[in-house]
Amino acid sequence: MPVSARTPPRHLALILALLSMLGPFSIDTLFPAFPDIGRQFAVDKLAMQQTISVYLLAYALMSVVHGPLSDALGRRRVIIAGLWVFALASIGCALSTSLPMLLGFRALQGLSAGVGLIVGRAVIRDVFSGDDAQRLMSQVSMIFGVAPAIAPIVGAWLLGWSDWTWIFWFLALFAAGLMALVLWRLPETLAEKARQPLKPGLMLRGYWAMFGNAAFMRLALAGSLNFAALFLYISSAPALVIEHLKLGQDGFGWFFVPMIGGMMLGAFVSGRLAGRLGSVAQIRIGFACCILAACINLVYHMLVPQPAVLPTVLPVALNSFGIALVFPILTLAILDMFPATRGAASSMQAFISLLMNAVVAGVVSPWLSHDLAWLSAAAGLLSLFAWAIWRWERYRQLKAAATPST
């Protein structure tokens, strides 16, 4: 095992979770500042929404590169380089004097922010397999789940203390702290002999093989659609919290804390169930929670014209609980399909998910966030499609297993 004895699993889980927090912090800390930035640059909320979609689009485009780079150069080196770029991009955002300038540096943030999440998943599979990998993935998810809950609270606190630029100064300092932690405690997990040559043609052929692998695509789509249902609520948080629930800029915790509480509980339960409950049964329970949550929210918002806080956010917490049950199993199954290029497999999975999230943030959320009933219906359809695609893949697996080999 390439991981040194000085980095036990619990420390590795903490490091990887902190690295994966970079993406949520880049999105959620900014939400409370939307009105202030909009006023300073004289733009409406639809234009401000592009600070999310531009970031996600850049994140998605670069996600296909992070994994292959780590397969060729090693996990640690790529993570450190990404953190450097992110820190510089955050400083650029803080110094921006116009919306186009801010969007440019947000794109640069997106190009680098995914390195910790994408390469971190490959690190887990480098080190562990089977139930141990599921436990570590669940531990990472549980710690990582804190980020979306505290990020808008941190953003609101920074706004109360100073102006919106300090949100980006905070992100730059956070990246610098992660860089120091990686240099100190994260060893290289990919041995030299296991690395792949860095050739664009080879990388493209590998991606083409993944894209042409129907089982890979079905599992990737199932996981991406399922998370997109939750991300629809996350990207609609400014409208949901400020306009519908009328909680003001300091009220994001009312939405994010229950949601992330559900995710952390689901990750904890997933880790405890590893080796005790079959993966298929766990996935079924997870999807059932997601679809039930959407149904509850849809009925409530169809019947109640002015929504209350708890009936709105508790079904979202149930949704995030279900996602946390499904996510580790689907992710490990995807990585195991291409064991020699796990970094590239993680990149492709992230690319599909991020493209979907960019559409959700840039198109679906602005289109539907004015009506919580429509928002709930869309989230339910996304979860239902995710379950149907996973069920299709499960049917294909059972059919293949029942077919006698010749």
N, C-alpha and C positions, 0 to 999 in steps of 0.2 A: 504494500500500500504506500503510495507516494507521500501521503500526509505524514508529517513528522509527529513524534510523540508529544511535542510541546503544543500541539493544537488538537485537543480532544474534541469529540463530536459536538458538544454543547457550545464550545467556543467557535467552531466552524459554522454552526447554525447561526450564531449571533452575527458573525462577520458577513455571511452571505445575505442574511436578512437586512442588515444595514445597507449593504450595497444595492439590494433590490428596492430599498426605500427611495432611492434617488428619483425614480420616475414619478411615483405618487407625490412626493414633495414638490416636484417641478410643476405639477398641475394644481394640487389642492391648496398650497399656500397662497396661490395667486387669486383664488376666488373672492376673498373679502375685498381685494383691491380693485376689482372690476369697475365699480363706480368711480373711484378716484382716478384711475388711469384713463377711463373714458372721458371724464371731465377735462383732465389735463390735455389730452390729445384731441378733444372735441369730436369723439366718435360715439356711435350708438352701441348697444349691447351685442348686436349681431356682428359688428366689426370686432368687438372684444372677444367674441367666441372664437375668432380665427387665431387668437394667441394659443388656443388649445389645439385646433385642427392642424395648424401649420407645424406645431411641435410634434404632434402625433404622426403626421405624414413623414416628416424627416426621420423620426424614430423608426417608423416602419421601413423606410428605404435603407437605412443604415443597418437595420437589424439583420439583413441577409449577409452582412460583411463581418459583424462581430464574431459569430461562431466559427466560420472558416479561418479567420485570422488566429483565433485561439487554438484551433486544431493544428495550425502550422507553426505558430510562434510561442505557444504556451499560454496557459490561462492567465497567469499573474501579470505578465508583461502587457497584455492587451487591456486588462482591467486598469492598470496604472495609467496607461496612455489615455484611455477614455475619461478617467477622472480629471486629468490635466486639461483636456479640451473642455469638459463641462465647467470647470472652475473659471476658465477664461471666458467662456460664453456667458456665464452668469454675471461676470463683471461687466461685459458688454451690455447686457440687459439693464443693469443698474445705471449705466451711463447714457442710455438711449434718450434722445430728445424728440423723437417722433414715433408714430405707430409703425411705419415701414422699417425703421431702424430696429425697433423692439422685435418685430416679427422676424427680421433677419437673424438676430442673435437667439431668438427662441428656436428657430430652425437649427442653429448650431448646437443648442442645448439638446434638441431632439436627436441629432446625429450621434451624440455621445452618451446620453442618459441610459440607454438600454444595455450598456456593456455589463453592468453588475448583475442584472437580472438574467440576461441571456447566457453569459459565460458561467454565472453562478449555478445554473441548472446543470450544465455539463460537469462542473466541479463535483456536484453531488453524485452524479452517476459514475464519475471517475473513481470515487472513493468507496461507494457502497452499492449493494445490489439487493433486490428482493424487498423483504419487509423492512430491513434496515434503511434502505433508500427511501421508502415511503415515510418512515418515521422522521428521518432528517428533513425531507421535503415538507412534511407537515409542521415540524418545528420552525423551519424557515418561514412558512406561510403564517404561522401564529405570531411570530415576532414582527414580521413584515406588515401584518395587519394593523399594527399600531399607527403606521404612517398616515394613511388617509384620515384617521380619526383626529390626530393631533396637528396635522399640517395646516388645516384652515384655522385652527385655534392659534397656532404659532403666527400665521399670517395676520390674523386680527390683532394679536398682541403687538406685533411689530408695527402695525398701522397706528395703534394707540400710542405707541412710544415715539414713532417718527413717521416718515412718509413711505410710499410703496417701494421706493428703490431699495430700502433695507431688506425687503423680502429676497431680492436677488443677491445682496451682499451676504445674507445668511446662507443662501444656497452655495455660494462660492466657498464660504468657510466650512460648510458641511462636507463638500467635496474634498477640500484640503485635509480635513480630519480623517475622512475615509482613506485617502491616499496614505496617510501616516500609519493607519491601522493595518492596511494591506501590506505595506513594507515591513511592518513589525511582526505580524502574526499569521499572514496567509502564505503558506508554502506553495510551491508549484505542484500541481496534481497530475499533470500530463507528462509522462516520461518522454525523453528525447526520441527513443525508438518507436514510440507510438504516434509521433507527429506526422502530419500529412504535408506533402509539398505544396507550396503556395503558388498555384498555377491557376489563372482565371479560367482556362478551358476545363480543367479538372473540376473546379468549383461549380461551373455552370452545368457540367454533366451530372455532378452529384445532386444539384438542385432539380435538374430535369428528371432524374430518377425518383426523387421524392415527390415531385409534382405528378409524375406518372404512376405513383404507387397509390392505388385507390384506397387501401386500408389506411395509409398514412393521412391522406387528405380527409377521409371521413372522420377520423379521430381528431385531427386538427380543427376541422370545421365545427365539430360537436363542442369541443372545449371553447373555441372562439365565440360561437354564437351564445353559449351559456353565459360567458363572462360579459358579453356585449349587453345582455339584459340588465346586469348590474351597472355597467358603465353608462348606460343610458340615464340612469338616475344620478350617477356621479357627475356627468357632464351637464346635467340639468340642475345641479345643486343651487347655483345663484338664483334661478327663477323659482325653484321649489322653496328654498329657505326664505328669501327676501320677499318675493311677490305673493306666493300662495300661502305659506305658513306665517308670513309677516313677522319674522323673528329678528330682522335687521342683520347688520354685518357681523355682529357678535354671536349670531345664533346658529352657525354652521355645526357646532358641536352637537346640537340636538339631532341633527341628521347623521353625521358621520360616526359618532360614538356608538349608537346602537348597531349601525351597519357593520362597523368593524368588530364590535363585540360578537356579532353573529359569525363573522369570518374567523375570528380567533377561536371561538368555541368549536366551530366546525373543524378547524385544523387540529385542535387538541383531540377531538373525538376521532378524527381520521388516524392520528398517530396511535391512539389507544386501540383502535380496531385492527391495526396492521397485524396480520397473522392470526386474528381471531374471527374475523368475518370476511367472507369472500369478496373479491373486488367487484364482481358483478352486482351483488346485493347492495354493496355500499354505493355504487353509482346509481342504482335504481332509487335508493332512499334520497340521494342528493337531488336527482332530477325531480322527484316527487315534491320535495320541499320548495324548489324553485317555481314549479308550475302552480302549486298551491298558493304561494306568496303572491304571485301575479293575479290570481283569481280573487283573492281577498281584497287586494288593493283596487282592482277594477270595480268590484261590486260596491265597495265603500265610496269611491269617488264618483260613481254614477248616482248614488243615492244622497250624498251629502254635498251641498253646494260650497260650504266653507269648511275645509278640512281642519281637523285638529292634529296636533303634533304626533302623539303616540300611535293612533290608528294609521297614520301615514308611514311612520318610520319603522314600526315593528315588523310589518310584512317584508320590508326591504332587508331587515336583519335576518329574517328567515330565508330570504333569497340568498344572501351572502353565506349563511350557514350551509345551504345546499351546495353552493359552488365550491366551498372549501372541502366538501366530501368528495366531489367529482374530480377536482383539478389534479391532485397528486397522482392519482391512478392513471388518468389519461396522459399526463405529461411523461411519466416513466414508460408507459407503453410506447409512446412516440419515440423517445430517445433510444429504446431498445431495438427499434426497427433498423437503425443504422449505427451499430456500436463503434465502428471505426471513425465515424464523423459525427459524434454526438453534438459538437458545437454547431455544426451546420444544421443538424436536425432541430436543435433548439432555436436557431435563427429562423428557419422556415416556419416553425410553429409561431414564433413571436411575430413574424412578418404578416402572416395571415390574420392573427388576432389584432394587430395594430392597424392594419388597413381597415378592418371592420370597425374598430373603435374610432378611427378618423372619420369614417362615414357617419357613425352615430353622433359624434361630437359636432361635426360640421354641417350635417344635413338633417338627421332625424331629430336631434334635440332641439335645434332652433325651430323646426317645423311643428313639433308636438308639445313643447314644454309649457305652452300657454294653457294646456288642458291636462290635468292629472289623470283623467279617465283614459284619454288617448295614450298618454305616456305609459300607463299601466297595461293597456291592451298591447302596445308594441313590445313591452318587456315580456309579456306572457307569450306572444308569438315567437320571439327569439328563443326563449327557453323551450318551447314546444318543438320548434325546428331542431334545436340541439339534441333533444331526446330522440326525435325521429331518426336523425342521422346516426346517432350512436346505436339505436335499436337496429338499424339497417346493417351496420357493421357487425353487430352481435349475431344477427341472422346469418350473415355471410360466413362468420367464423364457425358457427354450429353446422352449417351446411357443408363446409369444407371438412370438418372433423368427421362428419357422418359419411362422407364419400370415400369408398375404399380406394386406396392407392394401388396403382397398377405398375 
